[in-house]
Amino acid sequence: MPVNQVWCTDITYFPRGKGHFYLVAIMDWFSCKVLSWRISNTMDVYFCKSALEEALLNYGNPEIFNSVQECQFTSKEFIECLKQARVKISMDGRGRCHNNIFIERL
C-alpha cells in the first residue's frame, strides 16, 4: 500500500481541570505519519474539518479516508469536504476500533 493511499482519523481526550481537551489527528496508514492535528476544548466538527483541510492542502488527496462513526466524521460538513476532494469514505462499524488500529495506537 503506497503512501497517501489511505488516511485515518480519530479523536482522543486529555483531562483538564473539570473538563477535557480533545485532540484529532489525521494519519497516513502506510507511513504512520501524522499529517495534521488540532486541539479543542469542544468536540465540534470544525476542529476536525480544519485538520482534514490542512492535510488535504499539504499532502494532496488520499484514495480512501477511514474513520469511526462519531458524529464529527459523519456530519454533513465533514462528508462534503471529503466528497469535494473526491475521496472514498470508509467508516468502521460501531465498536470496531480494530479496523482503525493504526490511529488507535497513536
VMD Tcl script that builds the backbone (N, CA, C; Angstrom):
set m [mol new atoms 318]
animate dup $m
set s [atomselect $m all]
$s set {name element resname resid chain x y z} {
  {N N MET 1 A 0.860 -1.181 0.000}
  {CA C MET 1 A 0.000 0.000 0.000}
  {C C MET 1 A 0.905 1.243 0.000}
  {N N PRO 2 A 0.842 2.067 -1.019}
  {CA C PRO 2 A 1.704 3.247 -1.088}
  {C C PRO 2 A 1.267 4.370 -0.145}
  {N N VAL 3 A 2.217 5.259 0.111}
  {CA C VAL 3 A 1.931 6.451 0.916}
  {C C VAL 3 A 0.818 7.243 0.253}
  {N N ASN 4 A -0.021 7.861 1.054}
  {CA C ASN 4 A -1.090 8.750 0.602}
  {C C ASN 4 A -2.241 8.013 -0.089}
  {N N GLN 5 A -2.339 6.707 0.109}
  {CA C GLN 5 A -3.466 5.971 -0.458}
  {C C GLN 5 A -4.622 5.928 0.532}
  {N N VAL 6 A -4.322 5.634 1.805}
  {CA C VAL 6 A -5.358 5.545 2.836}
  {C C VAL 6 A -4.950 6.400 4.027}
  {N N TRP 7 A -5.864 7.272 4.440}
  {CA C TRP 7 A -5.683 8.055 5.665}
  {C C TRP 7 A -6.713 7.596 6.684}
  {N N CYS 8 A -6.431 7.890 7.944}
  {CA C CYS 8 A -7.387 7.582 9.005}
  {C C CYS 8 A -7.409 8.730 10.012}
  {N N THR 9 A -8.433 8.732 10.843}
  {CA C THR 9 A -8.572 9.776 11.852}
  {C C THR 9 A -9.272 9.232 13.084}
  {N N ASP 10 A -9.056 9.901 14.191}
  {CA C ASP 10 A -9.783 9.606 15.425}
  {C C ASP 10 A -9.598 10.778 16.376}
  {N N ILE 11 A -10.408 10.770 17.422}
  {CA C ILE 11 A -10.354 11.804 18.461}
  {C C ILE 11 A -10.026 11.134 19.787}
  {N N THR 12 A -9.158 11.762 20.547}
  {CA C THR 12 A -8.903 11.332 21.918}
  {C C THR 12 A -9.025 12.558 22.813}
  {N N TYR 13 A -8.970 12.351 24.114}
  {CA C TYR 13 A -9.118 13.487 25.024}
  {C C TYR 13 A -8.117 13.401 26.162}
  {N N PHE 14 A -7.854 14.572 26.742}
  {CA C PHE 14 A -6.964 14.700 27.890}
  {C C PHE 14 A -7.708 15.458 28.974}
  {N N PRO 15 A -7.737 14.941 30.205}
  {CA C PRO 15 A -8.402 15.660 31.298}
  {C C PRO 15 A -7.743 17.020 31.539}
  {N N ARG 16 A -8.570 18.004 31.850}
  {CA C ARG 16 A -8.080 19.350 32.148}
  {C C ARG 16 A -9.011 19.944 33.195}
  {N N GLY 17 A -8.577 19.952 34.439}
  {CA C GLY 17 A -9.418 20.500 35.497}
  {C C GLY 17 A -10.758 19.798 35.535}
  {N N LYS 18 A -11.820 20.565 35.337}
  {CA C LYS 18 A -13.172 19.993 35.334}
  {C C LYS 18 A -13.662 19.649 33.926}
  {N N GLY 19 A -12.777 19.732 32.960}
  {CA C GLY 19 A -13.171 19.448 31.578}
  {C C GLY 19 A -12.121 18.618 30.864}
  {N N HIS 20 A -12.090 18.750 29.545}
  {CA C HIS 20 A -11.160 17.990 28.717}
  {C C HIS 20 A -10.655 18.845 27.561}
  {N N PHE 21 A -9.484 18.492 27.071}
  {CA C PHE 21 A -9.009 18.941 25.771}
  {C C PHE 21 A -9.207 17.765 24.827}
  {N N TYR 22 A -9.597 18.042 23.601}
  {CA C TYR 22 A -9.811 16.998 22.606}
  {C C TYR 22 A -8.772 17.146 21.500}
  {N N LEU 23 A -8.198 16.040 21.087}
  {CA C LEU 23 A -7.182 16.013 20.043}
  {C C LEU 23 A -7.692 15.164 18.888}
  {N N VAL 24 A -7.684 15.737 17.694}
  {CA C VAL 24 A -7.992 14.970 16.486}
  {C C VAL 24 A -6.707 14.909 15.664}
  {N N ALA 25 A -6.444 13.750 15.080}
  {CA C ALA 25 A -5.261 13.576 14.238}
  {C C ALA 25 A -5.671 12.912 12.931}
  {N N ILE 26 A -5.009 13.321 11.856}
  {CA C ILE 26 A -5.163 12.705 10.540}
  {C C ILE 26 A -3.834 12.000 10.268}
  {N N MET 27 A -3.881 10.708 9.943}
  {CA C MET 27 A -2.659 9.929 9.795}
  {C C MET 27 A -2.684 9.105 8.510}
  {N N ASP 28 A -1.520 8.952 7.893}
  {CA C ASP 28 A -1.363 8.091 6.723}
  {C C ASP 28 A -1.139 6.656 7.198}
  {N N TRP 29 A -1.914 5.703 6.682}
  {CA C TRP 29 A -1.808 4.301 7.116}
  {C C TRP 29 A -0.446 3.695 6.805}
  {N N PHE 30 A 0.084 3.948 5.631}
  {CA C PHE 30 A 1.323 3.289 5.212}
  {C C PHE 30 A 2.526 3.785 6.000}
  {N N SER 31 A 2.692 5.084 6.074}
  {CA C SER 31 A 3.865 5.654 6.751}
  {C C SER 31 A 3.654 5.844 8.248}
  {N N CYS 32 A 2.399 5.804 8.694}
  {CA C CYS 32 A 2.021 6.094 10.098}
  {C C CYS 32 A 2.408 7.515 10.504}
  {N N LYS 33 A 2.563 8.381 9.526}
  {CA C LYS 33 A 2.899 9.782 9.782}
  {C C LYS 33 A 1.630 10.566 10.102}
  {N N VAL 34 A 1.696 11.381 11.143}
  {CA C VAL 34 A 0.589 12.292 11.446}
  {C C VAL 34 A 0.687 13.454 10.467}
  {N N LEU 35 A -0.333 13.615 9.655}
  {CA C LEU 35 A -0.335 14.634 8.608}
  {C C LEU 35 A -0.859 15.970 9.108}
  {N N SER 36 A -1.726 15.907 10.107}
  {CA C SER 36 A -2.352 17.119 10.633}
  {C C SER 36 A -2.998 16.783 11.968}
  {N N TRP 37 A -3.118 17.788 12.846}
  {CA C TRP 37 A -3.806 17.590 14.119}
  {C C TRP 37 A -4.328 18.923 14.630}
  {N N ARG 38 A -5.301 18.837 15.497}
  {CA C ARG 38 A -5.888 20.020 16.138}
  {C C ARG 38 A -6.267 19.667 17.574}
  {N N ILE 39 A -6.232 20.671 18.429}
  {CA C ILE 39 A -6.696 20.539 19.810}
  {C C ILE 39 A -7.831 21.530 20.009}
  {N N SER 40 A -8.859 21.098 20.742}
  {CA C SER 40 A -10.015 21.954 21.007}
  {C C SER 40 A -10.555 21.653 22.397}
  {N N ASN 41 A -11.295 22.610 22.936}
  {CA C ASN 41 A -11.965 22.361 24.220}
  {C C ASN 41 A -13.413 21.920 24.002}
  {N N THR 42 A -13.825 21.791 22.743}
  {CA C THR 42 A -15.145 21.244 22.403}
  {C C THR 42 A -14.956 20.183 21.324}
  {N N MET 43 A -15.918 19.291 21.207}
  {CA C MET 43 A -15.834 18.229 20.195}
  {C C MET 43 A -16.682 18.559 18.968}
  {N N ASP 44 A -16.612 19.792 18.512}
  {CA C ASP 44 A -17.414 20.151 17.342}
  {C C ASP 44 A -16.735 19.683 16.053}
  {N N VAL 45 A -17.472 19.717 14.979}
  {CA C VAL 45 A -16.966 19.244 13.698}
  {C C VAL 45 A -15.871 20.155 13.141}
  {N N TYR 46 A -15.861 21.409 13.519}
  {CA C TYR 46 A -14.988 22.377 12.866}
  {C C TYR 46 A -13.511 22.145 13.136}
  {N N PHE 47 A -13.146 21.670 14.323}
  {CA C PHE 47 A -11.721 21.414 14.548}
  {C C PHE 47 A -11.286 20.149 13.796}
  {N N CYS 48 A -12.198 19.215 13.593}
  {CA C CYS 48 A -11.906 18.022 12.795}
  {C C CYS 48 A -11.779 18.382 11.318}
  {N N LYS 49 A -12.692 19.195 10.839}
  {CA C LYS 49 A -12.673 19.617 9.435}
  {C C LYS 49 A -11.430 20.457 9.144}
  {N N SER 50 A -11.031 21.287 10.087}
  {CA C SER 50 A -9.832 22.102 9.924}
  {C C SER 50 A -8.588 21.226 9.771}
  {N N ALA 51 A -8.489 20.173 10.573}
  {CA C ALA 51 A -7.358 19.241 10.461}
  {C C ALA 51 A -7.375 18.544 9.103}
  {N N LEU 52 A -8.552 18.126 8.651}
  {CA C LEU 52 A -8.682 17.479 7.345}
  {C C LEU 52 A -8.267 18.424 6.224}
  {N N GLU 53 A -8.750 19.647 6.263}
  {CA C GLU 53 A -8.426 20.624 5.212}
  {C C GLU 53 A -6.925 20.887 5.150}
  {N N GLU 54 A -6.271 20.976 6.304}
  {CA C GLU 54 A -4.822 21.194 6.317}
  {C C GLU 54 A -4.091 20.008 5.690}
  {N N ALA 55 A -4.502 18.791 6.040}
  {CA C ALA 55 A -3.862 17.600 5.474}
  {C C ALA 55 A -4.055 17.546 3.958}
  {N N LEU 56 A -5.259 17.833 3.491}
  {CA C LEU 56 A -5.528 17.840 2.050}
  {C C LEU 56 A -4.681 18.892 1.342}
  {N N LEU 57 A -4.558 20.055 1.935}
  {CA C LEU 57 A -3.775 21.139 1.347}
  {C C LEU 57 A -2.290 20.778 1.259}
  {N N ASN 58 A -1.763 20.181 2.319}
  {CA C ASN 58 A -0.327 19.903 2.386}
  {C C ASN 58 A 0.103 18.589 1.741}
  {N N TYR 59 A -0.805 17.612 1.646}
  {CA C TYR 59 A -0.411 16.286 1.172}
  {C C TYR 59 A -1.216 15.785 -0.024}
  {N N GLY 60 A -2.163 16.556 -0.500}
  {CA C GLY 60 A -2.987 16.105 -1.617}
  {C C GLY 60 A -4.134 15.236 -1.133}
  {N N ASN 61 A -4.777 14.553 -2.044}
  {CA C ASN 61 A -5.966 13.767 -1.710}
  {C C ASN 61 A -5.635 12.284 -1.626}
  {N N PRO 62 A -5.997 11.638 -0.528}
  {CA C PRO 62 A -5.816 10.190 -0.472}
  {C C PRO 62 A -6.897 9.514 -1.312}
  {N N GLU 63 A -6.712 8.244 -1.564}
  {CA C GLU 63 A -7.746 7.489 -2.267}
  {C C GLU 63 A -8.918 7.193 -1.330}
  {N N ILE 64 A -8.580 6.800 -0.084}
  {CA C ILE 64 A -9.577 6.366 0.902}
  {C C ILE 64 A -9.336 7.087 2.220}
  {N N PHE 65 A -10.426 7.450 2.895}
  {CA C PHE 65 A -10.344 8.069 4.220}
  {C C PHE 65 A -11.154 7.216 5.186}
  {N N ASN 66 A -10.498 6.658 6.211}
  {CA C ASN 66 A -11.149 5.779 7.173}
  {C C ASN 66 A -11.334 6.481 8.509}
  {N N SER 67 A -12.522 6.318 9.086}
  {CA C SER 67 A -12.799 6.892 10.405}
  {C C SER 67 A -13.796 6.018 11.144}
  {N N VAL 68 A -13.963 6.326 12.400}
  {CA C VAL 68 A -15.026 5.709 13.189}
  {C C VAL 68 A -16.304 6.499 12.919}
  {N N GLN 69 A -17.432 5.991 13.393}
  {CA C GLN 69 A -18.715 6.641 13.125}
  {C C GLN 69 A -19.093 7.638 14.221}
  {N N GLU 70 A -18.179 8.524 14.568}
  {CA C GLU 70 A -18.508 9.587 15.517}
  {C C GLU 70 A -19.187 10.716 14.758}
  {N N CYS 71 A -20.010 11.477 15.455}
  {CA C CYS 71 A -20.835 12.498 14.792}
  {C C CYS 71 A -20.007 13.533 14.033}
  {N N GLN 72 A -18.799 13.817 14.477}
  {CA C GLN 72 A -17.964 14.791 13.767}
  {C C GLN 72 A -17.629 14.293 12.361}
  {N N PHE 73 A -17.359 12.989 12.240}
  {CA C PHE 73 A -16.938 12.419 10.962}
  {C C PHE 73 A -18.107 12.027 10.065}
  {N N THR 74 A -19.302 11.943 10.633}
  {CA C THR 74 A -20.494 11.654 9.826}
  {C C THR 74 A -21.288 12.922 9.525}
  {N N SER 75 A -20.795 14.064 9.990}
  {CA C SER 75 A -21.506 15.330 9.782}
  {C C SER 75 A -21.504 15.719 8.305}
  {N N LYS 76 A -22.487 16.495 7.932}
  {CA C LYS 76 A -22.612 16.974 6.553}
  {C C LYS 76 A -21.359 17.739 6.129}
  {N N GLU 77 A -20.845 18.596 7.003}
  {CA C GLU 77 A -19.681 19.425 6.680}
  {C C GLU 77 A -18.441 18.579 6.399}
  {N N PHE 78 A -18.192 17.581 7.236}
  {CA C PHE 78 A -17.003 16.740 7.088}
  {C C PHE 78 A -17.115 15.870 5.838}
  {N N ILE 79 A -18.274 15.243 5.649}
  {CA C ILE 79 A -18.505 14.387 4.481}
  {C C ILE 79 A -18.391 15.194 3.188}
  {N N GLU 80 A -18.939 16.397 3.182}
  {CA C GLU 80 A -18.883 17.244 1.987}
  {C C GLU 80 A -17.443 17.599 1.629}
  {N N CYS 81 A -16.621 17.849 2.626}
  {CA C CYS 81 A -15.205 18.151 2.393}
  {C C CYS 81 A -14.516 16.969 1.696}
  {N N LEU 82 A -14.797 15.758 2.152}
  {CA C LEU 82 A -14.225 14.561 1.524}
  {C C LEU 82 A -14.762 14.362 0.110}
  {N N LYS 83 A -16.058 14.577 -0.077}
  {CA C LYS 83 A -16.658 14.405 -1.405}
  {C C LYS 83 A -16.090 15.406 -2.402}
  {N N GLN 84 A -15.908 16.649 -1.978}
  {CA C GLN 84 A -15.342 17.668 -2.868}
  {C C GLN 84 A -13.922 17.306 -3.288}
  {N N ALA 85 A -13.203 16.627 -2.397}
  {CA C ALA 85 A -11.837 16.197 -2.704}
  {C C ALA 85 A -11.819 14.867 -3.461}
  {N N ARG 86 A -13.009 14.308 -3.716}
  {CA C ARG 86 A -13.168 13.031 -4.432}
  {C C ARG 86 A -12.436 11.884 -3.726}
  {N N VAL 87 A -12.626 11.830 -2.410}
  {CA C VAL 87 A -12.021 10.792 -1.578}
  {C C VAL 87 A -13.095 9.765 -1.226}
  {N N LYS 88 A -12.772 8.486 -1.358}
  {CA C LYS 88 A -13.697 7.418 -0.959}
  {C C LYS 88 A -13.766 7.377 0.561}
  {N N ILE 89 A -14.967 7.245 1.093}
  {CA C ILE 89 A -15.181 7.277 2.538}
  {C C ILE 89 A -15.369 5.858 3.060}
  {N N SER 90 A -14.593 5.518 4.083}
  {CA C SER 90 A -14.691 4.216 4.738}
  {C C SER 90 A -14.920 4.467 6.225}
  {N N MET 91 A -16.008 3.932 6.755}
  {CA C MET 91 A -16.296 4.098 8.185}
  {C C MET 91 A -16.429 2.738 8.839}
  {N N ASP 92 A -15.744 2.593 9.955}
  {CA C ASP 92 A -15.806 1.350 10.716}
  {C C ASP 92 A -17.187 1.162 11.304}
  {N N GLY 93 A -17.573 -0.092 11.458}
  {CA C GLY 93 A -18.813 -0.388 12.159}
  {C C GLY 93 A -18.690 0.019 13.620}
  {N N ARG 94 A -19.774 0.314 14.238}
  {CA C ARG 94 A -19.748 0.721 15.645}
  {C C ARG 94 A -19.066 -0.351 16.482}
  {N N GLY 95 A -18.139 0.106 17.348}
  {CA C GLY 95 A -17.418 -0.804 18.221}
  {C C GLY 95 A -16.329 -1.607 17.523}
  {N N ARG 96 A -15.961 -1.230 16.305}
  {CA C ARG 96 A -14.953 -1.961 15.530}
  {C C ARG 96 A -13.649 -1.186 15.469}
  {N N CYS 97 A -13.108 -0.818 16.614}
  {CA C CYS 97 A -11.892 0.005 16.660}
  {C C CYS 97 A -10.691 -0.695 16.027}
  {N N HIS 98 A -10.704 -2.027 15.920}
  {CA C HIS 98 A -9.569 -2.740 15.340}
  {C C HIS 98 A -9.402 -2.437 13.857}
  {N N ASN 99 A -10.459 -2.006 13.192}
  {CA C ASN 99 A -10.353 -1.620 11.784}
  {C C ASN 99 A -9.533 -0.348 11.622}
  {N N ASN 100 A -9.422 0.432 12.672}
  {CA C ASN 100 A -8.704 1.704 12.639}
  {C C ASN 100 A -7.509 1.638 13.590}
  {N N ILE 101 A -6.856 0.479 13.635}
  {CA C ILE 101 A -5.832 0.199 14.634}
  {C C ILE 101 A -4.639 1.146 14.557}
  {N N PHE 102 A -4.293 1.629 13.371}
  {CA C PHE 102 A -3.116 2.489 13.243}
  {C C PHE 102 A -3.278 3.776 14.041}
  {N N ILE 103 A -4.422 4.408 13.931}
  {CA C ILE 103 A -4.659 5.652 14.666}
  {C C ILE 103 A -4.905 5.369 16.144}
  {N N GLU 104 A -5.465 4.212 16.471}
  {CA C GLU 104 A -5.695 3.853 17.873}
  {C C GLU 104 A -4.381 3.699 18.625}
  {N N ARG 105 A -3.329 3.300 17.943}
  {CA C ARG 105 A -2.013 3.114 18.573}
  {C C ARG 105 A -1.256 4.416 18.743}
  {N N LEU 106 A -1.721 5.463 18.133}
  {CA C LEU 106 A -1.031 6.756 18.178}
  {C C LEU 106 A -0.947 7.293 19.582}
}
mol reanalyze $m
mol bondsrecalc $m
mol representation Tube
mol addrep $m
